[in-house]
Amino acid sequence: MKCPYCNNPDTRVIDSRPADDGNSIRRRRSCDECGKRFTTYEKVETIPLIIIKKDNNREQYDRSKIEAGVLRACYKRPVSADQIKETVDHIETEIFNREAKEIPSSIVGEIVMDHLKNLDAVAYVRFASVYREFKDVNTFMAELKKMLDGN
């Protein structure tokens, strides 16, 4: 690391510990040339995840959109805020564990539905009715029948 005071390319790490945010490392450094000390922060470089929408447009992954969908599905249901947060955390973990740079929104929707099915049956049906764009009562009933049969 180059010294910010004298531009010497050789500096030493004196102390290293996790930063307050928990996502980076705080390092105290000392310059061998001028003797001054300074602090640097190291953070893992991440490539943003891109979601491929139904119309083939691409947009950056946004956790708040998943949270909003799950919240809407769980509206007036006996599901706590902690359960919702935990569910969204699990959904996000599953999405990122795929280690893909781009992922179709259809896969994200299926992942959300899988998790909602385990959380609350009514929330699952609400989400599925919007996500799968049920056109009539028959498609709605077919989805309910699948769920009741355990599929």
C-alpha positions in Angstrom: 0.0 0.0 0.0 1.4 3.4 -1.0 1.9 5.9 1.8 -0.5 8.9 1.4 2.0 11.3 2.9 5.3 10.5 1.0 4.1 8.1 -1.7 6.6 5.4 -0.6 5.3 2.1 -2.0 6.5 0.1 1.1 4.2 0.2 4.2 3.7 -2.2 7.0 0.5 -3.5 8.6 0.6 -2.8 12.4 -2.9 -3.8 13.4 -5.7 -5.6 11.6 -9.4 -6.1 12.8 -12.9 -6.2 11.5 -14.4 -2.8 10.8 -17.6 -1.6 12.5 -19.8 -2.5 9.6 -18.6 -6.1 9.8 -18.1 -6.2 6.0 -14.6 -4.9 5.8 -11.2 -5.1 7.5 -9.6 -2.1 9.2 -5.8 -2.0 9.0 -3.5 0.4 10.7 -0.4 0.9 8.6 3.0 2.5 9.1 5.3 4.0 6.5 8.9 2.7 6.6 10.1 5.9 4.9 8.4 8.8 6.8 7.2 7.0 9.9 3.7 8.3 9.6 0.7 6.1 10.3 -2.6 5.8 8.5 -5.7 3.6 8.3 -7.0 1.6 5.3 -10.1 -0.5 4.8 -10.3 -3.6 2.7 -13.6 -4.8 1.3 -14.5 -7.7 -0.9 -15.2 -6.6 -4.4 -18.5 -7.9 -5.6 -20.0 -7.9 -9.1 -23.7 -6.9 -9.0 -26.2 -9.5 -9.8 -28.3 -8.8 -12.9 -32.0 -9.8 -13.1 -33.3 -10.7 -16.6 -36.9 -9.5 -16.7 -39.7 -11.2 -18.7 -39.3 -8.6 -21.5 -35.5 -9.3 -21.6 -34.6 -6.0 -20.0 -31.9 -6.3 -17.4 -31.7 -4.5 -14.1 -29.6 -4.7 -11.0 -30.8 -7.0 -8.2 -32.8 -5.1 -5.6 -33.5 -6.9 -2.3 -36.3 -4.4 -1.5 -38.4 -5.7 -4.4 -38.4 -9.2 -2.9 -39.1 -7.7 0.5 -42.1 -5.8 -0.9 -43.5 -8.8 -2.7 -43.2 -11.0 0.4 -44.7 -8.2 2.6 -47.6 -7.8 0.2 -48.2 -11.6 0.1 -48.2 -11.7 4.0 -50.4 -8.7 4.5 -52.8 -9.3 7.4 -51.4 -12.8 7.9 -50.1 -14.2 11.2 -46.5 -13.9 10.0 -44.1 -11.9 12.2 -41.6 -9.3 10.8 -38.8 -11.5 12.0 -40.2 -14.4 10.0 -40.4 -12.2 6.9 -36.9 -10.9 7.3 -35.6 -14.5 7.8 -37.5 -15.7 4.7 -36.1 -12.9 2.6 -32.6 -13.7 3.9 -33.0 -17.4 2.9 -34.3 -16.3 -0.5 -31.4 -14.0 -1.1 -28.9 -16.6 0.1 -30.4 -19.2 -2.4 -30.2 -16.6 -5.2 -26.6 -15.7 -4.5 -25.5 -19.3 -3.9 -26.2 -20.0 -7.6 -23.1 -17.9 -8.3 -24.5 -16.6 -11.6 -23.9 -13.0 -12.8 -27.3 -13.0 -14.4 -30.5 -14.8 -13.3 -33.9 -14.8 -14.9 -36.7 -13.2 -12.9 -38.7 -16.4 -13.4 -36.2 -18.3 -11.3 -36.3 -15.7 -8.6 -40.1 -15.9 -8.6 -40.0 -19.7 -8.2 -37.5 -19.4 -5.3 -39.8 -16.9 -3.6 -42.8 -19.2 -4.1 -40.9 -22.2 -2.6 -40.1 -20.2 0.5 -43.6 -18.7 0.8 -45.1 -22.2 0.6 -43.2 -23.1 3.8 -44.0 -19.8 5.5 -47.8 -19.4 4.9 -50.2 -21.1 2.5 -52.3 -18.0 1.9 -49.3 -15.8 1.3 -48.0 -18.4 -1.2 -51.4 -18.4 -3.1 -51.5 -14.6 -3.1 -47.9 -14.4 -4.5 -48.5 -17.2 -7.0 -51.8 -15.6 -8.3 -49.9 -12.4 -9.2 -46.6 -14.0 -10.3 -48.2 -16.7 -12.4 -50.9 -14.2 -13.7 -53.9 -16.4 -13.1 -56.4 -15.6 -15.9 -59.4 -17.2 -14.4 -60.8 -19.2 -11.4 -59.8 -22.6 -13.0 -56.1 -21.8 -13.1 -56.4 -20.6 -9.5 -58.2 -23.8 -8.5 -55.6 -25.9 -10.3 -52.8 -24.2 -8.3 -54.7 -24.7 -5.0 -55.3 -28.4 -5.9 -51.6 -28.9 -6.6 -50.8 -27.3 -3.2 -53.4 -29.4 -1.3 -52.1 -32.6 -3.0 -48.6 -31.7 -1.7 -46.8 -30.9 -4.9 
